[in-house]
Amino acid sequence: SKDGLLLGQATNSTGVFTISNGMANFFCGIEIGFYGFGAFNVHGGTVVDNSWFQPGRGQSAPLGSGVFNQTGGTLYILRNADDENNTTRGFNFAQAGTNGVANISGGALYCNRMAFTTGGNVLNEQLNVSGGDLYIGSDGISGAKANVSSVNISGGTFHTVDMLAVTPTFPGDLSSVLADGADWTWSGQAVNLTNSIGSLGGVGYVSFSPEPGRTITLNNQCFGIGGF
């Protein structure tokens, strides 16, 4: 349940993980970019992460940077009941102070929580969504730090998912991901609705599709030329 995969851990180092097919099961947390540069690419296949998933992790100089790219495949970030401080850590940008970027254009992402860091020496936190399906659990999407956090969406669909805690005795237990959904709230960082994110051009709008009987509450500002 502790840290396990560290990409770009050493000063000026580069670490890259890429999956295009098959299955990768990590019995630990995944930290992308510590003192160097890290990249985690999911183009196909299935990744099961049994703890937390953090693009941008460095907490002291030199600050590294981490990038997550998903064009296909499926990433599950399971709830680990043995996490030190929070049993629902999930997908965290720039945990302690560095650069964390996520580019999602396809595939499916499951996590109980997606959070931006509000403190530390954060330099850049960025979520760019132009496609794909994001299944968010009861902790929702939250947090932001002024002037360094940005969310840009030109496509994709946000769903609800019910994720139970997984004990270290049963890592990789996908039966903990239930299909009945769970209510969640998006708070914090404002969302820029656009029709172009760099080279990733989406359809120009984002869809929200909660499971039957579930709700997605938007408590954040939305602006831009895109739509729902």
C-alpha positions in Angstrom: 0.0 0.0 0.0 3.1 2.3 0.2 4.9 4.0 -2.6 6.1 1.6 -5.2 6.4 2.9 -8.7 8.4 6.1 -8.9 9.0 7.5 -12.4 11.7 10.2 -12.7 12.8 9.8 -9.1 16.4 11.0 -9.3 17.6 14.5 -10.1 17.5 15.2 -13.9 16.3 11.6 -14.5 13.5 10.4 -16.9 11.2 7.6 -16.3 8.4 6.4 -18.7 5.8 3.7 -18.4 3.7 2.9 -21.5 1.0 0.2 -22.0 -0.8 -0.6 -25.2 -2.3 -4.0 -24.5 -2.4 -6.6 -21.8 -2.7 -6.0 -18.1 -0.4 -4.3 -15.5 -1.3 -4.7 -11.8 0.6 -2.4 -9.3 0.3 -3.5 -5.6 1.3 0.0 -4.6 1.0 3.8 -5.3 2.2 5.3 -8.5 4.1 8.6 -8.5 5.0 10.3 -11.7 7.8 12.9 -11.7 9.7 13.3 -8.4 13.0 15.1 -8.8 13.1 14.4 -12.6 10.6 13.9 -15.4 8.0 11.1 -15.4 5.4 10.0 -17.9 2.7 7.4 -17.6 1.0 6.5 -20.9 -2.1 4.3 -21.3 -2.9 3.6 -25.0 -4.6 0.3 -24.5 -4.9 -2.6 -22.2 -5.7 -2.4 -18.5 -3.9 -0.9 -15.5 -4.9 -1.6 -11.9 -3.4 0.7 -9.3 -3.9 -0.4 -5.7 -3.3 2.9 -4.0 -2.8 6.4 -5.2 -1.9 7.9 -8.6 0.0 11.2 -8.7 1.1 13.1 -11.7 3.7 15.5 -10.1 5.1 14.4 -6.8 8.3 16.2 -5.9 8.2 17.9 -2.6 11.6 19.6 -2.4 14.2 21.0 -4.8 14.8 20.2 -7.5 11.1 20.0 -8.4 10.3 17.5 -11.1 7.3 17.1 -13.4 4.9 14.4 -14.2 2.6 13.8 -17.2 -0.3 11.3 -17.5 -1.5 10.6 -21.1 -4.5 8.3 -21.8 -5.7 7.7 -25.3 -7.3 4.3 -24.7 -7.4 1.3 -22.4 -8.7 1.4 -18.8 -7.1 2.7 -15.6 -8.5 1.6 -12.3 -7.3 3.5 -9.2 -8.7 1.4 -6.4 -9.4 2.6 -2.9 -6.8 1.1 -0.5 -7.9 0.8 3.1 -4.3 0.9 4.3 -3.3 4.3 2.9 -1.6 6.2 5.6 -3.8 9.3 5.9 -6.7 8.9 3.6 -8.5 5.7 2.4 -9.7 7.4 -0.8 -6.6 9.2 -2.1 -7.3 8.3 -5.8 -6.0 10.6 -8.5 -4.0 13.5 -7.0 -2.3 16.3 -9.0 1.1 17.6 -7.7 0.8 16.2 -4.2 3.5 18.2 -2.5 4.8 20.7 -5.0 5.8 20.3 -8.6 4.2 20.1 -12.1 1.4 17.7 -12.7 -0.5 17.4 -16.0 -3.1 14.9 -17.3 -4.2 14.6 -20.9 -7.2 12.3 -21.5 -8.5 11.8 -24.9 -9.9 8.2 -24.8 -10.3 5.1 -22.8 -11.8 4.8 -19.3 -10.6 6.1 -15.9 -12.0 4.9 -12.6 -11.2 6.6 -9.3 -13.0 7.5 -6.1 -11.4 10.9 -6.1 -9.7 13.5 -8.3 -8.0 16.3 -6.4 -5.8 19.3 -7.0 -3.3 20.4 -4.5 -4.0 23.7 -2.7 -0.7 24.1 -0.8 3.0 23.5 -1.2 5.3 24.8 -4.0 3.0 23.8 -6.8 4.1 25.2 -10.2 1.4 23.8 -12.5 -1.6 21.5 -12.2 -3.5 20.9 -15.4 -6.3 18.5 -16.4 -7.1 18.4 -20.2 -10.0 16.2 -21.3 -11.0 15.9 -25.0 -12.5 12.4 -24.9 -12.9 9.2 -22.9 -15.0 8.2 -20.0 -14.3 9.3 -16.4 -15.9 7.3 -13.6 -15.7 9.3 -10.4 -16.6 8.0 -6.9 -18.1 9.6 -3.9 -15.2 11.9 -3.1 -15.7 13.8 -6.4 -13.4 16.4 -7.9 -12.0 19.1 -5.6 -9.2 21.5 -4.8 -7.2 24.2 -6.7 -4.4 26.6 -6.2 -4.9 30.1 -7.7 -3.0 30.8 -10.9 -1.4 27.4 -11.3 -4.4 25.1 -11.7 -6.4 24.7 -14.9 -9.1 22.4 -16.2 -9.7 22.5 -20.0 -12.4 20.2 -21.5 -13.5 19.8 -25.1 -15.1 16.4 -24.8 -15.5 13.3 -22.7 -18.2 11.9 -20.5 -18.3 12.0 -16.6 -20.0 9.1 -14.9 -20.6 8.0 -11.3 -19.1 4.9 -9.7 -19.3 3.1 -6.4 -15.9 2.1 -5.2 -15.4 0.0 -2.1 -12.1 0.0 -0.1 -9.7 -2.8 -1.0 -7.6 -4.3 1.8 -3.9 -5.2 1.2 -4.9 -8.8 1.5 -6.8 -8.7 -1.7 -5.0 -6.3 -4.1 -6.3 -5.8 -7.6 -9.8 -6.8 -6.6 -11.9 -5.3 -9.3 -15.1 -6.6 -7.7 -14.7 -3.6 -5.4 -15.8 -1.4 -8.4 -19.6 -1.5 -8.3 -21.9 -0.5 -11.2 -24.6 1.2 -9.1 -22.8 4.6 -9.0 -22.4 7.1 -6.1 -23.3 10.8 -5.8 -20.4 13.1 -6.2 -19.7 16.9 -6.4 -17.3 18.9 -8.5 -16.0 21.8 -6.5 -13.0 24.1 -6.5 -11.2 24.8 -9.8 -13.1 26.6 -12.6 -13.6 24.7 -15.9 -12.8 26.1 -19.3 -15.1 24.6 -21.8 -13.3 24.8 -25.1 -13.2 23.1 -28.5 -9.4 22.9 -28.8 -6.7 21.7 -26.3 -3.4 22.0 -28.1 -3.3 19.2 -30.6 -6.2 17.4 -29.0 -9.3 18.8 -30.6 -12.5 17.5 -29.0 -16.1 17.8 -30.1 -16.6 21.0 -28.1 -18.7 19.9 -25.2 -18.6 17.7 -22.1 -21.3 15.1 -21.2 -22.5 14.2 -17.7 -24.1 10.7 -17.4 -24.7 9.7 -13.8 -25.9 6.1 -13.2 -29.7 5.8 -12.5 -30.7 7.3 -9.2 -27.3 9.1 -8.8 -26.4 12.8 -9.1 -23.4 14.8 -10.2 -23.4 18.3 -8.5 -21.4 21.1 -10.2 -20.3 23.6 -7.5 -17.6 25.1 -9.7 -17.6 27.8 -12.2 -17.7 26.9 -15.9 -16.8 29.3 -18.7 -15.7 29.3 -22.3 -17.2 28.6 -25.8 -17.9 24.9 -25.3 -21.0 23.4 -23.8 -22.7 20.5 -21.9 
